[in-house]
Amino acid sequence: MVVAILGPTASGKSELGLALAERLSGEIVCCDSMQVYRGMDIGTGKASKGEQARCPHHLLDLVDPGEPFHAAAWAARARTVIDDIHGRGRTPIIVGGTGLYFRALRVGLFDAPAPDPTIRARHQAEAAALGVPALHQRLQGIDPEAAARILPGDLVRTSRALEVYEQTGIPISELRRRAVGQPLPGRLLVVVLDYPLDKLRLLIQSRVERMMAAGFLAEVEALRLAGFGHTRALAGLGYKQLGQHLDGHLTLQEAVAQTKTATSSYARRQRTWFRREPADLRPSVPPDPDTLVQDLSIGR
């Protein structure tokens, strides 16, 4: 059996996952694209040393912030970790909010062609002249399945789907079907925390304040002094805004406010992503761990 606790940032996934691990003799498999980086602890909401002492946490601190890392690499490691946890007679509990990482583990990722700047520039010019819906309409004729998943005004995803078709002659939806990976061993139970946006915003505001009180600014300073200031990882939520403050472009108050706004926008996108993913339960309020175990029929 594998349990997955997924959802937007600040929705309480880590706390719930830890509570379930203690009830199910479980170990946490962290599904977070930022928690893989060493030294990025406070701003990514990484489990504290005390929380890690309560039960094992896996797939944290895998690479330095300057090293490349991607969904396929995470999924390969996650499969190995899950097999090891099962081998010890314990329950893997996947916890996180990086939807692409979880999808790579659950169904695999197709081998997409590299982005083509020339094609993308042409799509941008066409969108400027004709409007993004015109490109989306073109995609509808090529790949109705992909078009149904993409909003008519989403230029980035529309362009990517068209780009893949132009490069391969195969609809992106078909490539994804061909890339279905091996099913995870045993039963997969998925819980998606799906709270209203107004509740999420309040949770995010409180979380950012706690991070600042815990020394988030000092963490960003230390990473920049270590030479990671211009890495992709340091463009993450909060790290970017606090970096702009340290460069004199924002006051600390402005950086914190912009972090809250950017995190809320990201949580909204996460919520949209996970609403497209299959799930066994989608609680709209924080679930009680004991009740959740019963609702999932775990152990039967």
VMD Tcl script that draws the C-alpha trace (Angstrom):
set ca {
  {0.00 0.00 0.00}
  {1.12 3.55 -0.79}
  {-0.67 6.61 0.62}
  {-0.31 10.04 -1.01}
  {-1.22 13.31 0.72}
  {-1.23 16.05 -1.92}
  {-2.42 19.63 -2.25}
  {-1.45 23.30 -2.34}
  {1.25 24.88 -0.25}
  {0.38 25.70 3.38}
  {-2.59 23.29 3.39}
  {-1.19 21.18 6.22}
  {0.05 18.21 4.16}
  {3.20 17.71 6.21}
  {1.38 17.64 9.54}
  {-1.25 15.25 8.22}
  {1.34 12.99 6.62}
  {3.31 12.81 9.84}
  {0.18 11.98 11.84}
  {-0.68 9.18 9.40}
  {2.88 7.86 9.48}
  {2.66 7.51 13.24}
  {-0.63 5.62 12.94}
  {0.38 3.37 10.04}
  {4.02 2.58 10.85}
  {4.86 4.76 7.89}
  {7.75 6.69 6.40}
  {7.46 10.00 4.54}
  {8.43 10.29 0.87}
  {8.71 14.04 0.24}
  {7.27 15.14 -3.12}
  {8.54 18.70 -3.32}
  {10.71 20.16 -6.08}
  {12.32 22.70 -3.73}
  {12.94 20.51 -0.69}
  {15.45 18.49 -2.70}
  {17.93 21.39 -2.30}
  {20.36 21.48 0.58}
  {20.32 24.61 2.69}
  {16.83 25.62 1.58}
  {14.98 24.67 4.73}
  {12.85 27.47 6.13}
  {11.56 28.85 2.84}
  {10.55 25.43 1.51}
  {8.76 24.33 4.68}
  {11.13 21.39 5.09}
  {10.44 19.08 8.03}
  {12.28 20.15 11.16}
  {14.86 17.92 12.85}
  {12.26 17.13 15.50}
  {9.70 16.10 12.90}
  {12.28 13.98 11.09}
  {13.09 12.29 14.39}
  {9.45 11.25 14.78}
  {9.60 9.21 11.56}
  {11.99 8.83 8.61}
  {11.70 11.42 5.82}
  {13.09 10.60 2.39}
  {14.12 12.63 -0.68}
  {15.19 15.75 1.20}
  {18.55 17.49 0.63}
  {19.47 15.58 -2.52}
  {21.44 18.26 -4.40}
  {22.98 21.70 -3.96}
  {20.90 24.67 -5.21}
  {23.15 25.07 -8.25}
  {22.69 21.48 -9.46}
  {20.02 20.51 -12.01}
  {17.21 18.25 -10.89}
  {13.99 17.17 -12.59}
  {10.82 15.15 -12.22}
  {12.12 11.97 -13.87}
  {15.12 11.87 -11.53}
  {12.85 12.32 -8.52}
  {10.46 9.60 -9.69}
  {13.29 7.11 -10.16}
  {14.57 7.77 -6.65}
  {11.06 7.66 -5.22}
  {10.44 4.20 -6.68}
  {13.61 2.90 -5.06}
  {12.70 4.46 -1.72}
  {9.16 3.07 -1.86}
  {10.48 -0.42 -2.56}
  {12.89 -0.10 0.39}
  {10.10 1.05 2.72}
  {7.90 -1.86 1.66}
  {10.87 -4.18 2.19}
  {11.01 -3.09 5.83}
  {7.31 -3.87 6.23}
  {6.37 -0.22 6.57}
  {3.98 2.09 4.70}
  {5.25 4.70 2.21}
  {3.40 8.00 2.61}
  {4.03 10.44 -0.24}
  {3.60 14.03 0.93}
  {3.91 17.15 -1.19}
  {2.58 19.66 -3.63}
  {4.69 19.22 -6.76}
  {2.10 17.75 -9.09}
  {4.50 17.02 -11.94}
  {6.73 14.93 -9.65}
  {3.77 12.85 -8.50}
  {2.52 12.40 -12.04}
  {5.99 11.25 -13.11}
  {5.86 8.61 -10.38}
  {2.28 7.52 -10.98}
  {2.10 7.41 -14.78}
  {5.55 8.31 -16.09}
  {6.66 11.18 -18.32}
  {7.01 11.14 -22.07}
  {10.31 11.93 -23.73}
  {9.39 15.36 -25.05}
  {11.51 17.11 -27.67}
  {13.57 20.07 -26.49}
  {11.92 23.50 -26.70}
  {12.42 25.29 -30.02}
  {12.87 29.07 -29.54}
  {11.99 29.73 -33.19}
  {8.63 27.95 -32.94}
  {7.83 29.65 -29.64}
  {8.66 33.08 -31.04}
  {6.36 32.42 -33.99}
  {3.54 31.38 -31.68}
  {4.03 34.52 -29.58}
  {3.85 36.67 -32.71}
  {0.71 34.90 -33.86}
  {-0.87 35.31 -30.43}
  {-0.08 39.02 -30.49}
  {-1.64 39.40 -33.94}
  {-4.59 36.99 -33.71}
  {-5.09 36.36 -30.00}
  {-4.27 33.28 -27.92}
  {-7.74 31.71 -28.52}
  {-6.86 31.43 -32.22}
  {-3.90 29.20 -31.37}
  {-6.05 27.25 -28.93}
  {-8.59 26.70 -31.71}
  {-5.80 25.31 -33.90}
  {-4.85 22.94 -31.08}
  {-8.48 21.87 -30.81}
  {-8.31 20.60 -34.38}
  {-5.02 18.78 -33.80}
  {-5.44 17.43 -30.28}
  {-8.93 17.89 -28.76}
  {-7.86 16.02 -25.62}
  {-5.00 18.42 -24.87}
  {-7.15 21.44 -25.78}
  {-9.79 20.35 -23.27}
  {-7.16 20.46 -20.50}
  {-5.80 23.91 -21.41}
  {-7.60 27.20 -20.89}
  {-8.13 29.16 -24.14}
  {-6.02 32.05 -22.81}
  {-3.06 29.93 -21.66}
  {-0.41 30.76 -24.27}
  {2.44 28.84 -22.63}
  {0.69 25.46 -22.51}
  {-1.09 25.96 -25.85}
  {2.19 26.84 -27.52}
  {3.96 23.84 -25.98}
  {1.30 21.41 -27.20}
  {1.44 22.89 -30.70}
  {5.25 22.91 -30.59}
  {5.44 19.19 -29.74}
  {3.05 18.35 -32.58}
  {5.01 20.46 -35.05}
  {8.25 18.75 -33.99}
  {6.99 15.15 -33.91}
  {3.77 14.99 -35.93}
  {2.18 13.26 -32.93}
  {-0.33 14.92 -30.57}
  {1.08 15.54 -27.10}
  {-1.81 13.56 -25.56}
  {-0.79 10.49 -27.56}
  {2.83 10.84 -26.47}
  {1.70 10.99 -22.86}
  {-0.36 7.82 -23.26}
  {2.64 6.00 -24.68}
  {4.70 7.03 -21.67}
  {2.57 5.34 -19.01}
  {4.98 3.95 -16.43}
  {4.86 0.79 -14.37}
  {2.11 0.91 -11.71}
  {3.23 1.39 -8.16}
  {3.32 -1.85 -6.18}
  {0.23 -2.47 -4.10}
  {-2.73 -0.23 -3.52}
  {-2.37 3.52 -4.10}
  {-4.61 5.74 -1.97}
  {-4.62 9.43 -2.89}
  {-5.89 12.25 -0.67}
  {-5.99 15.74 -2.18}
  {-6.50 18.60 0.28}
  {-8.84 20.95 -1.57}
  {-9.52 23.94 0.64}
  {-11.29 27.14 -0.50}
  {-8.97 29.84 -1.80}
  {-9.87 32.32 0.93}
  {-8.85 29.78 3.59}
  {-5.63 29.02 1.72}
  {-4.72 32.72 1.56}
  {-5.02 33.03 5.33}
  {-2.94 29.89 5.86}
  {-0.29 31.23 3.48}
  {-0.12 34.59 5.23}
  {0.41 32.89 8.59}
  {2.99 30.53 7.14}
  {5.07 33.33 5.61}
  {5.03 35.21 8.91}
  {6.24 32.08 10.72}
  {9.01 31.59 8.17}
  {10.19 35.16 8.64}
  {10.20 34.74 12.41}
  {12.20 31.51 12.00}
  {15.01 33.26 10.13}
  {14.06 33.03 6.45}
  {15.94 36.24 5.60}
  {19.15 34.93 7.19}
  {18.76 31.69 5.21}
  {18.58 33.63 1.95}
  {21.62 35.69 2.93}
  {23.62 32.54 3.70}
  {22.71 30.92 0.36}
  {23.71 34.05 -1.54}
  {27.02 34.26 0.35}
  {27.62 30.60 -0.61}
  {27.39 31.57 -4.28}
  {23.87 30.37 -5.07}
  {22.27 33.78 -5.57}
  {21.88 33.46 -9.34}
  {20.72 29.84 -9.44}
  {17.27 28.80 -10.59}
  {16.49 27.49 -7.10}
  {16.99 30.96 -5.58}
  {14.28 32.28 -7.91}
  {11.77 30.26 -5.89}
  {8.94 31.68 -3.83}
  {10.20 33.98 -1.12}
  {13.84 33.49 -2.06}
  {13.41 35.75 -5.07}
  {11.56 38.47 -3.17}
  {13.93 38.47 -0.20}
  {16.85 38.52 -2.63}
  {15.37 41.65 -4.20}
  {15.19 43.16 -0.71}
  {18.83 42.33 -0.06}
  {19.73 43.97 -3.38}
  {17.94 47.14 -2.27}
  {15.03 46.89 -4.72}
  {12.32 46.21 -2.13}
  {11.77 47.06 1.49}
  {11.46 44.05 3.77}
  {7.75 44.79 4.18}
  {7.30 44.86 0.39}
  {9.26 41.63 -0.03}
  {7.11 39.84 2.54}
  {3.90 41.16 0.99}
  {5.00 40.11 -2.49}
  {5.97 36.67 -1.16}
  {2.46 36.21 0.22}
  {0.88 37.30 -3.08}
  {3.14 35.11 -5.22}
  {2.59 32.11 -2.95}
  {-1.18 32.57 -3.13}
  {-1.00 32.61 -6.92}
  {1.10 29.45 -6.90}
  {-1.35 27.74 -4.52}
  {-4.18 28.58 -6.90}
  {-2.30 26.89 -9.75}
  {-1.56 23.86 -7.57}
  {-5.23 23.61 -6.68}
  {-6.18 23.66 -10.37}
  {-3.57 21.00 -11.18}
  {-4.68 18.60 -8.45}
  {-8.34 18.98 -9.36}
  {-7.43 17.21 -12.61}
  {-5.72 14.34 -10.81}
  {-7.60 11.18 -9.69}
  {-8.11 11.02 -5.93}
  {-9.84 8.76 -3.42}
  {-10.73 11.66 -1.11}
  {-10.82 15.45 -1.51}
  {-11.46 16.98 1.92}
  {-12.37 20.67 1.87}
  {-11.57 21.06 5.59}
  {-8.57 19.72 7.53}
  {-9.29 16.02 8.10}
  {-8.90 14.19 11.40}
  {-6.13 11.59 10.94}
  {-8.04 8.81 12.73}
  {-11.17 9.46 10.69}
  {-9.09 9.60 7.53}
  {-7.64 6.16 8.21}
  {-11.18 4.83 8.56}
  {-12.45 6.63 5.45}
  {-9.66 5.18 3.35}
  {-10.37 1.70 4.71}
  {-6.68 1.36 5.44}
  {-5.78 -1.95 6.97}
  {-8.84 -3.82 5.73}
}
mol new
graphics top color blue
foreach p $ca { graphics top sphere $p radius 0.5 }
foreach p [lrange $ca 0 end-1] q [lrange $ca 1 end] { graphics top cylinder $p $q radius 0.2 }
display resetview
